[in-house]
Amino acid sequence: FQHNVLSQHGTMSAKLKITSSSHSKNDIAAILKDYTSVPLVQHKQLFGGYSGTSYIVELKDQTKFVLKMSNGYSREHTELMCRTTYHLADRGYKDCCLPMPKIVSDNDGSPKYKFVSLKEPEGVPTFLLDFIEGHPADKVMRERSNLAVAVMREIGNGLGRMHKTDAGINKDDAVKHGLRWYETDGGCCDVQDQVNGKMLEKIIGHNFDDDKTRKQFIPFYEKELTALRSEMLLAKDGTFALGITHGDPFADNVMVNPETGELSSFIDIEDISVGPLLFDLACCGIGSCFKEVDGEKYAQVLDFALLEALLEGYKMGRILLDVEKQHFVPYMRLTLLCNCSWRFVNFNVDTTDVPEEAKNSYLELKRRIDYLHDPDVVKKVESLLEK
């Protein structure tokens, strides 16, 4: 394990980076035979992922793909994420990286789509994705600040159109089509682990000795968890629209044209699922629309120009329900809580042999939650929603 602790404008940081050994050309070629008969010419490992090992593969016919090993996922869950993404494309949405299906035959000889290969030497579930041209949106926003607003508007528009595609799908529909459902199969920042008390159990069950700072997180978390559970009930009772959610729509998971800011594609489908659409939009906002306050550690404030662009773009693709507007800020807080508690548990409970910066990284997101309780901030966000 390696720990990647970043401090970048508007992006999440301190994610656990999982790495694995490189694969030989023969390893890659053996896996590709599940998808194509075209010979492999070359492959190059991509770095920067957190839950997978990825390679660009170039075939003899000059086509390129991305081959991804899903470290830490079962075959079943990997199939679900691929099938859900493919379903999105099948319903007409083209701005998300597409998993390439294998063709296998059932006993009756009829073709059936499967996506996962188990030919990786250690049996890690692996799948093939189309290759996306473009640059990471967060990098473009940092390096070409004049494009930042345009990039966020494009992300919002792409997310809105994604959500409009097959909006209204329910659990029965998800089961019928074999899609990933956020309550049982993961996705949406694993919010169900919060609802079910899995994260709470880890936090209160750990002995922090005389560490007052860590102990102070417990009552904070319990209070915010109560609000999270109340808000997530609205996703169960039909108050909020459900649909295909990306699950991790931060700017570093979006590819754009570096010259114009135009959307190329959403990438990184590990958290895709059927879930509450408002969760996904709020998650994008908290992950991409904050900026640091000079000279104040862990202090960040909303970049309202970016948030306005995100919401403007989103409404071009899908109109928010009035009830979604009313609960947008609470959903910003609860999506932050999912990520904040993840950092706290991963770097203070599950793994403790990490730099102090990693251990304290949860404080950045805790400060964002506190900030989003400020009535003036809430009022300003609500005014943007009504534009």
Salt bridges, closest charged atoms under 4 A:
ASP34 OD1 - LYS119 NZ 2.99
GLU79 OE1 - ARG83 NH2 3.91
ASP90 OD2 - ARG91 NH1 3.35
ASP95 OD2 - ARG161 NH2 2.69
GLU120 OE2 - HIS23 NE2 2.69
ASP138 OD2 - ARG142 NH1 3.30
ASP166 OD2 - HIS87 NE2 2.60
ASP166 OD2 - ARG91 NE 3.89
GLU183 OE2 - LYS236 NZ 2.92
ASP211 OD2 - ARG214 NH1 3.95
GLU224 OE2 - HIS373 NE2 2.82
GLU231 OE1 - HIS327 ND1 2.81
ASP252 OD2 - LYS15 NZ 3.56
GLU259 OE1 - ARG144 NH1 3.11
ASP268 OD1 - LYS68 NZ 3.85
GLU270 OE2 - LYS68 NZ 2.78
ASP280 OD2 - HIS163 NE2 2.89
GLU308 OE2 - LYS387 NZ 2.93
GLU312 OE1 - ARG153 NH2 3.20
GLU324 OE2 - ARG318 NH2 2.92
ASP350 OD2 - LYS202 NZ 3.09
GLU356 OE2 - ARG214 NH2 3.45
GLU364 OE1 - ARG343 NH1 3.02
GLU364 OE2 - ARG368 NH2 3.15
ASP370 OD2 - LYS366 NZ 3.32
